[in-house]
Amino acid sequence: PNNNPPSEDIPQEEPYDPEQEQKETHLLNENDLAQLSYVDGSTLTFSSPMNNLNSGNVIVAGISYMAPNGFLREITSMSDDKKTLYTKDSTLAEAVGRILISQNSLSENRNNYIQDIEFGSELPIRNINQSISTVLYDIDGNNSTTNDRVVLTGNVSFYSSFYLYGRFGGNKLENLLFGTMVEDFSTLNISSNVLSNVDVEKTVLEFNNIPPFEILIPPIPFPLVFKPVVEVYAGLKGGISPTTASVSQNASFDGSINYSSGTWSYDSNFSKVFGFSPPNAPKSLNFKTYAGPRIKLLLYGIAGPYTDAKGSLRLEANADSWTLSSGLELLVGVKMEMFDNQIADYSATVLSHEEIVAEKTIPPTTVTIQPGPLEVDDAY
């Protein structure tokens, strides 16, 4: 027998750790998903035994008929016949670092795991081009009376693109970059018949039927499934009196948030052109009305990055003057529970711009009294 120590040039296989099987991440393929017959919350039922899986495994699936949002879950227990899996939410950080390259727990090389994942992609999100007409405030709440309302009309047009880049090393998130680029062509018209202080926000439209989309991360490929949820919202805040006013804007802007080396940061820039219609002789008011899209990208249908963009109209007036302003705001954030639950959620208002588009000083009213003819009594 050769009693010489092994050469350092020959890689040595690590000793087999039987507990490693309990920590493996398995990517379910088309054949596996074809046997998925029932999904009830955290319970997954298959028509055939899933003999290659064990309690403690993390399982990942892309889009399928029974699970259109995919899933990323850890098996907590299994039925005796291994057809029913009881699971809980997992994270990408927990899954990465224990993914078998072979995707087979019976592989001869049991310890051949992918230790990191790096990904980057543009995200296909629909554009928002929507007319709006909504009652923001109604004093009596009676639809048959219309002389006690604040009404917002106009058009909300946001043409957006999104990008997401990230890197996982070992079992933690090392870097995450999420951002959006937006073209905004919007018009807001406010009409009020009331004198009141108002603070209200409401959802005008919801788009919940947008199909999920999948990003495949090489070399495995590892599926990331995002479910978009889009809503158009509008709001009003401040003291308002009977008036009408309008602003339009053509703006290009972008914003992003970045996680790196344990620290969050953000960036943005923009250009804009504003137009307006002057208010009709406002008296005393100070209000802001706004509208825009709120877009959520739910990773595996649960939580993920989101944006909140809005255009605004502000009108301030008193007896002597009025000022009409137009603005843009962009909030970018991410819910971290599906990425790495050891990192807190983060959001930032990456852009907040408002500028005066019109103003006017109302000259004081001058009353001139002309003296009449002087009457003098005759004196004798």
C-alpha positions as CSV (number, residue, x, y, z in Angstrom):
1,P,0.0,0.0,0.0
2,N,1.0,3.6,-0.6
3,N,1.5,5.3,2.7
4,N,2.7,8.5,1.3
5,P,0.6,11.6,2.0
6,P,-1.6,12.7,-0.9
7,S,-0.2,15.3,-3.2
8,E,-1.3,18.8,-2.6
9,D,-1.9,19.2,-6.3
10,I,-4.8,16.6,-6.2
11,P,-8.0,18.1,-4.8
12,Q,-9.3,16.0,-1.9
13,E,-13.0,15.2,-1.6
14,E,-14.5,16.6,1.6
15,P,-15.8,13.9,4.0
16,Y,-19.5,13.2,3.6
17,D,-21.7,15.0,6.1
18,P,-25.1,13.2,6.4
19,E,-26.7,16.3,7.8
20,Q,-25.8,18.2,4.6
21,E,-28.7,16.4,2.8
22,Q,-31.1,18.1,5.2
23,K,-29.7,21.5,4.2
24,E,-29.8,21.1,0.4
25,T,-31.7,23.3,-2.0
26,H,-33.5,21.5,-4.7
27,L,-34.8,23.1,-7.9
28,L,-38.0,21.4,-9.0
29,N,-38.0,20.5,-12.7
30,E,-40.9,20.2,-15.1
31,N,-41.5,16.6,-14.2
32,D,-41.7,17.4,-10.5
33,L,-44.1,20.3,-11.1
34,A,-46.3,18.1,-13.4
35,Q,-46.9,15.9,-10.3
36,L,-47.9,18.9,-8.1
37,S,-51.6,18.3,-7.7
38,Y,-52.7,20.6,-4.9
39,V,-51.4,23.8,-3.2
40,D,-53.1,25.0,0.0
41,G,-51.1,27.8,1.6
42,S,-47.9,26.1,3.0
43,T,-49.0,22.6,2.1
44,L,-47.9,21.0,-1.2
45,T,-49.4,17.7,-2.4
46,F,-47.8,15.6,-5.2
47,S,-49.4,12.7,-7.1
48,S,-46.2,10.7,-6.6
49,P,-43.7,10.3,-3.7
50,M,-40.9,12.9,-3.7
51,N,-38.3,10.4,-2.6
52,N,-35.4,12.8,-3.4
53,L,-36.6,15.3,-0.8
54,N,-36.2,15.4,3.0
55,S,-37.3,17.6,5.8
56,G,-35.0,20.6,6.0
57,N,-34.6,20.9,2.3
58,V,-35.3,24.2,0.6
59,I,-37.3,23.7,-2.6
60,V,-37.5,26.3,-5.5
61,A,-40.0,26.3,-8.4
62,G,-40.6,28.5,-11.3
63,I,-44.0,29.3,-12.9
64,S,-46.3,26.3,-13.2
65,Y,-50.0,25.7,-13.6
66,M,-50.5,24.9,-9.9
67,A,-48.1,27.5,-8.6
68,P,-48.2,30.5,-11.0
69,N,-46.1,32.6,-8.7
70,G,-43.5,29.9,-8.2
71,F,-42.3,29.3,-4.7
72,L,-39.3,29.3,-2.4
73,R,-40.0,27.2,0.7
74,E,-38.3,25.1,3.4
75,I,-39.8,21.6,4.1
76,T,-40.6,21.3,7.8
77,S,-42.1,17.8,7.6
78,M,-43.5,15.2,5.1
79,S,-46.2,12.7,5.1
80,D,-45.2,9.0,5.5
81,D,-45.7,8.4,1.7
82,K,-43.7,11.5,0.9
83,K,-46.5,12.9,-1.3
84,T,-47.4,15.8,1.0
85,L,-44.9,18.4,2.0
86,Y,-45.5,20.8,4.9
87,T,-43.4,24.0,4.4
88,K,-42.6,27.5,5.5
89,D,-41.2,30.5,3.7
90,S,-37.5,30.5,3.0
91,T,-35.2,33.2,1.6
92,L,-32.8,33.4,-1.3
93,A,-29.9,33.9,1.2
94,E,-30.8,30.6,2.9
95,A,-31.1,28.8,-0.4
96,V,-27.9,30.0,-2.0
97,G,-24.8,28.2,-0.8
98,R,-26.4,24.8,-0.7
99,I,-27.7,24.4,-4.2
100,L,-26.6,21.1,-5.7
101,I,-25.1,21.7,-9.2
102,S,-26.4,18.2,-10.2
103,Q,-29.8,19.0,-8.6
104,N,-29.7,15.4,-7.4
105,S,-29.1,14.6,-3.7
106,L,-27.9,11.1,-4.7
107,S,-25.1,12.5,-6.8
108,E,-21.7,10.9,-6.1
109,N,-20.3,14.3,-5.4
110,R,-22.6,15.2,-2.6
111,N,-20.7,18.3,-1.6
112,N,-20.5,20.0,-5.0
113,Y,-22.5,23.1,-4.2
114,I,-22.9,26.5,-5.8
115,Q,-21.6,29.0,-3.2
116,D,-22.8,32.2,-4.8
117,I,-25.3,33.6,-7.3
118,E,-25.0,36.9,-9.2
119,F,-27.9,38.1,-11.4
120,G,-29.0,41.2,-13.3
121,S,-32.0,41.9,-15.5
122,E,-34.4,44.4,-16.8
123,L,-37.9,43.8,-15.5
124,P,-40.8,43.8,-18.0
125,I,-43.5,46.0,-16.4
126,R,-46.4,47.5,-18.3
127,N,-46.7,51.2,-18.9
128,I,-49.5,53.2,-17.2
129,N,-51.5,55.5,-19.5
130,Q,-54.8,56.1,-17.7
131,S,-57.5,58.8,-17.6
132,I,-58.7,59.6,-14.1
133,S,-61.9,61.2,-12.8
134,T,-62.4,60.7,-9.1
135,V,-64.2,62.4,-6.3
136,L,-61.6,63.1,-3.7
137,Y,-63.9,64.6,-1.1
138,D,-67.6,64.8,-0.7
139,I,-69.0,66.6,2.3
140,D,-72.3,64.6,2.6
141,G,-71.2,61.4,0.8
142,N,-74.4,61.6,-1.3
143,N,-74.0,60.8,-4.9
144,S,-77.1,62.7,-5.9
145,T,-75.6,66.1,-4.7
146,T,-72.6,67.4,-6.7
147,N,-72.2,70.9,-5.3
148,D,-70.2,69.8,-2.3
149,R,-67.3,68.0,-3.9
150,V,-63.6,68.2,-4.7
151,V,-63.0,66.4,-8.1
152,L,-59.7,65.4,-9.6
153,T,-59.6,64.7,-13.4
154,G,-56.8,64.4,-15.9
155,N,-54.5,61.8,-17.3
156,V,-51.7,59.8,-15.6
157,S,-49.1,58.6,-18.1
158,F,-46.0,56.9,-16.7
159,Y,-43.7,54.9,-19.1
160,S,-41.4,53.0,-16.9
161,S,-38.5,50.5,-17.1
162,F,-37.0,48.7,-14.1
163,Y,-33.7,46.9,-13.4
164,L,-32.6,44.6,-10.6
165,Y,-29.1,43.4,-9.9
166,G,-27.9,41.3,-7.0
167,R,-25.2,39.0,-5.6
168,F,-25.4,36.4,-2.9
169,G,-22.3,34.9,-1.4
170,G,-22.4,32.0,1.0
171,N,-25.7,32.4,2.8
172,K,-26.1,36.2,2.8
173,L,-26.9,39.0,0.4
174,E,-23.8,41.0,-0.5
175,N,-25.3,43.5,-3.0
176,L,-28.7,44.5,-4.3
177,L,-29.5,47.3,-6.7
178,F,-33.0,48.2,-7.8
179,G,-34.1,51.2,-9.8
180,T,-36.5,52.6,-12.3
181,M,-36.4,55.0,-15.3
182,V,-39.6,56.9,-15.9
183,E,-41.1,59.2,-18.6
184,D,-44.1,61.1,-17.2
185,F,-46.7,62.9,-19.4
186,S,-49.5,63.8,-17.0
187,T,-52.2,66.4,-16.5
188,L,-54.0,67.1,-13.2
189,N,-57.2,69.3,-13.0
190,I,-58.7,70.2,-9.7
191,S,-62.2,71.5,-9.2
192,S,-63.6,72.4,-5.8
193,N,-67.0,73.6,-4.6
194,V,-66.2,73.3,-0.9
195,L,-64.4,75.2,1.9
196,S,-62.8,72.6,4.1
197,N,-59.6,71.1,5.5
198,V,-59.0,67.7,3.8
199,D,-56.5,64.9,4.1
200,V,-57.5,61.9,1.9
201,E,-55.9,59.3,-0.3
202,K,-57.6,56.7,-2.4
203,T,-56.9,54.0,-4.9
204,V,-58.4,55.0,-8.3
205,L,-57.6,51.9,-10.3
206,E,-56.0,48.5,-9.6
207,F,-54.3,46.0,-12.0
208,N,-54.1,42.7,-10.2
209,N,-54.3,40.5,-13.3
210,I,-50.9,41.2,-14.7
211,P,-49.2,37.8,-15.2
212,P,-46.1,36.9,-13.3
213,F,-42.7,36.7,-15.1
214,E,-39.6,34.6,-14.5
215,I,-35.9,35.4,-14.6
216,L,-33.6,32.4,-14.9
217,I,-30.2,32.9,-13.2
218,P,-27.4,31.0,-14.8
219,P,-25.7,28.6,-14.6
220,I,-28.3,26.4,-12.8
221,P,-30.7,28.0,-13.9
222,F,-32.3,29.4,-10.7
223,P,-35.8,30.8,-11.2
224,L,-36.8,34.2,-9.7
225,V,-40.6,34.7,-10.2
226,F,-42.1,38.2,-9.8
227,K,-45.8,39.0,-9.6
228,P,-46.5,42.7,-10.5
229,V,-49.2,44.5,-8.7
230,V,-50.0,48.0,-10.0
231,E,-52.4,50.6,-8.7
232,V,-53.1,54.3,-9.6
233,Y,-53.8,56.4,-6.5
234,A,-54.7,60.0,-5.9
235,G,-54.8,62.3,-2.8
236,L,-55.6,65.7,-1.5
237,K,-54.1,67.4,1.6
238,G,-54.6,70.9,3.0
239,G,-57.2,73.7,3.2
240,I,-59.3,74.1,0.1
241,S,-62.0,76.6,-1.0
242,P,-64.0,76.9,-4.2
243,T,-61.5,77.0,-7.1
244,T,-60.3,75.3,-10.3
245,A,-56.7,74.9,-11.5
246,S,-54.6,72.7,-13.8
247,V,-51.0,71.7,-14.3
248,S,-49.3,69.4,-16.9
249,Q,-45.8,68.1,-16.9
250,N,-43.4,66.3,-19.3
251,A,-40.6,64.8,-17.1
252,S,-37.9,62.2,-17.4
253,F,-36.5,60.9,-14.2
254,D,-34.8,57.9,-12.6
255,G,-34.0,56.7,-9.2
256,S,-32.4,53.7,-7.5
257,I,-31.5,52.2,-4.2
258,N,-28.3,50.1,-3.6
259,Y,-27.3,47.8,-0.8
260,S,-23.5,47.1,-0.6
261,S,-21.2,46.3,2.3
262,G,-24.0,46.5,4.8
263,T,-25.1,50.0,3.8
264,W,-28.0,51.4,1.8
265,S,-27.6,54.4,-0.5
266,Y,-29.8,56.0,-3.2
267,D,-29.4,58.1,-6.4
268,S,-31.6,60.0,-8.8
269,N,-31.8,62.7,-11.5
270,F,-34.4,64.3,-13.7
271,S,-35.4,66.9,-16.3
272,K,-38.8,68.4,-16.7
273,V,-41.2,70.8,-18.6
274,F,-44.2,72.2,-16.8
275,G,-47.4,73.8,-18.1
276,F,-50.4,75.3,-16.3
277,S,-53.8,76.9,-16.4
278,P,-54.2,79.7,-13.8
279,P,-56.6,79.3,-10.9
280,N,-59.9,81.2,-11.0
281,A,-59.6,83.9,-8.4
282,P,-58.9,81.8,-5.3
283,K,-59.5,83.4,-2.0
284,S,-57.8,81.7,0.9
285,L,-56.4,78.2,0.5
286,N,-53.2,76.0,0.8
287,F,-53.6,72.5,-0.6
288,K,-51.7,69.8,-2.5
289,T,-53.3,67.3,-4.8
290,Y,-51.4,64.4,-6.4
291,A,-51.8,61.2,-8.5
292,G,-49.5,58.5,-9.8
293,P,-48.8,54.7,-10.0
294,R,-47.6,52.5,-7.2
295,I,-45.9,49.3,-8.5
296,K,-45.0,46.3,-6.4
297,L,-42.9,43.4,-7.6
298,L,-43.8,40.5,-5.4
299,L,-41.0,37.8,-5.3
300,Y,-42.8,34.4,-5.4
301,G,-46.0,36.4,-4.8
302,I,-45.0,37.5,-1.3
303,A,-42.9,40.7,-1.1
304,G,-40.1,42.4,-3.0
305,P,-39.1,45.8,-4.6
306,Y,-41.6,48.6,-5.2
307,T,-41.9,52.1,-6.5
308,D,-44.2,55.0,-5.7
309,A,-44.2,57.8,-8.3
310,K,-46.5,60.8,-8.3
311,G,-47.1,64.2,-9.9
312,S,-48.6,67.0,-7.9
313,L,-50.3,70.3,-8.0
314,R,-50.0,72.8,-5.1
315,L,-52.0,76.0,-4.8
316,E,-51.5,78.6,-2.2
317,A,-53.6,81.8,-2.1
318,N,-54.7,84.6,0.1
319,A,-56.4,87.9,-0.5
320,D,-53.2,89.5,-2.0
321,S,-51.7,86.8,-4.2
322,W,-51.7,83.2,-5.4
323,T,-48.9,80.7,-6.2
324,L,-49.3,77.6,-8.4
325,S,-46.7,74.9,-8.1
326,S,-46.1,71.5,-9.8
327,G,-44.0,68.7,-8.5
328,L,-42.6,65.2,-8.8
329,E,-41.9,62.6,-6.1
330,L,-40.3,59.1,-6.5
331,L,-40.0,56.6,-3.6
332,V,-38.1,53.4,-4.2
333,G,-38.0,50.6,-1.7
334,V,-37.7,46.8,-1.1
335,K,-39.3,44.4,1.4
336,M,-36.4,42.1,2.3
337,E,-38.2,39.1,3.7
338,M,-37.7,37.0,0.5
339,F,-34.1,38.2,-0.2
340,D,-32.4,38.1,3.3
341,N,-34.5,38.4,6.4
342,Q,-31.4,39.4,8.4
343,I,-31.5,42.8,6.6
344,A,-34.1,45.3,7.4
345,D,-36.6,46.7,4.8
346,Y,-35.5,49.9,3.2
347,S,-37.1,52.7,1.3
348,A,-36.1,56.2,0.3
349,T,-37.7,59.2,-1.4
350,V,-35.0,59.4,-4.0
351,L,-36.6,62.4,-5.8
352,S,-38.7,65.2,-4.4
353,H,-39.0,68.3,-6.6
354,E,-41.5,71.1,-6.6
355,E,-41.3,74.5,-8.4
356,I,-43.5,77.4,-9.0
357,V,-45.0,77.5,-12.5
358,A,-47.2,80.6,-12.0
359,E,-47.9,83.3,-9.5
360,K,-49.8,86.6,-9.3
361,T,-50.1,89.5,-7.0
362,I,-53.6,90.8,-6.7
363,P,-53.6,94.6,-6.6
364,P,-55.6,96.0,-3.7
365,T,-58.9,97.5,-4.6
366,T,-58.8,101.3,-4.5
367,V,-62.0,103.3,-3.8
368,T,-61.9,106.9,-4.9
369,I,-64.5,109.3,-3.5
370,Q,-65.1,112.4,-5.6
371,P,-66.3,115.4,-3.6
372,G,-69.7,116.8,-4.6
373,P,-70.4,120.5,-5.2
374,L,-70.1,122.7,-2.1
375,E,-73.3,124.3,-1.1
376,V,-73.0,127.6,0.8
377,D,-75.9,129.3,2.5
378,D,-76.5,132.9,1.7
379,A,-75.8,135.1,4.6
380,Y,-77.6,138.4,5.1
